[in-house]
Amino acid sequence: MTDDAPAPDLRASDADRERVAEVLRDALAEGRLDMEEFQERLDATYRARTYGELAPITRDLPASGAAVAPVSLTKDAAPNGSWADRIVGGDDPGTSSWAVAVMSGFQRKGRWTAPRRFNCFAFWGGGEIDLREANFADREIVINAVAIMGGVEVIVPPGVEVVVRGVGIMGGFDHREEGVPPEPGAPRVVVTGLAFWGGVGVQRKLPRAERQRLREERRREKQALKEERRREHLERAERQRQDHLDSAERHRRELEEPRRPHDPLNLHSPHREHERRPEDR
């Protein structure tokens, strides 16, 4: 154990468990874990109480296919944002700078580096350019899309600024994502080109890991609501059972109380004494 590593018996916080859960979601999205393994490890994560219980959960999960250090469980200061890490800058030309689909299709998705300028052409076909998990070669990138009787779909993550400058002839460019305020330090994506009897769409979607995290949160909320309803049902059933026992106990006591002899004319009542005639006394 290194000097800065937390002691195994030190209590873990909710933030520590969320950091481990985020690694598991990334591993699920990358295919390193199947759904059953992911669920087992996620359940173990939220049950963990100490660092010693958390550490083995991600020990065999590298971050991006290479050997890396395990998940940090120290209380480091949170960075201002992740965009600075994703804008690689420099002379990086990008993973791919062009794509063609003629009566077919193309995709650019996952962990790739979007170049400063990406040119694509779709004729009787379609293409998808997914930037949700991509790095960016510069703070501003240009996607030049030409769609002739075809279509190109550009998917950006939340926080990215979108500018659309394309020309549509009996076709069109999607401008719905323009004007959304960007996050500080986020890159700008400029979509330009030509759409002739075709279209170029722009969508803003959450990354897969984030969607999985939200699904897990909803699942936990539903489970908590289900447990709450079950607890209320048990409490209500217990109250009804106790009311039944109390009623039975009252009935038993009434049966055990001594009863007066049967007196239909109420002759033994003390209130009848003054009503009797003197000659009857």
C-alpha positions, 0 to 999 in steps of 0.5 A: 500500500502506498503512503497516499492510499487510503487505509482498507478499513477507512469508511468510504463516502457516497462520492467514493462509491459513485466514482467506482460506479462510473468506472463500471458504467464505462466498462459496460459501455465498452463491452468489458462487462456483460449486464449480469457482471455489471449488476453484481459489481454495482450492487457490491459497490453500493453495499460497500462500506470501506475502501477495502471493499471497494478496491477489488471491484475495479481492479481488473478494469483498465480505463481505455484498453491499457494498464492503468492505475486503479480508481482513485479513492482519495479526496482530490479536488474536483476539476473545473470540467472535462472539456480541457482533457478532450480538446487535444489540440496540437498537431493531432490530425484526428482519427479520421478526416473523411467518410463516403457512403454511396448506396451504403452507410458510414459511422464514426462513433465511440472514442475517436478524435474528431479533426479540425475539418471532417468531410463526408459525402452520402449519396443514396445512403446515410452516415452517423457522426457521433461526438459524445465520447470523442476528443476534439483536435481543436476548440472549433471543428467543422463538419462539412456534409454533402447529402444527395438523396441521402442523410447525415446525422451529427450527434453532439453531447450536452454543453457543446456549442452548435453552429449550422451554416449548410445550404439545403436545396429540396432538402435541409439542415437541422437548426434546432440545436443552435443557440443553446448556451455552451458550457465553459471551455466546451468546443464549437461544432460548425456543421456546413455543406449541401443537402440536395433531396436529402438532409443533415440532422443535428441531435444533442444526446447524453453519453451512453455512460450517463444514460446508464447512470440515469437508468440506474438512478431511476431503477434505484428510485423505483426500488426504493419506492417499491420498498416504501410501499411494501413497508407501508403495506406491512405496517397497515397489515400490522395495525389491522392485526393489532386492532383485531387482537384488541377487539377480541380481547375486549370481547373476551373481557365482556364475556368474563364479566358477571351478569345480573339475574334475568329481571324483565320487570326490573323489580330489583332496580333501586329506582323502583322502590319509591314507585311501589304503592304503600299497601304493597310495602 
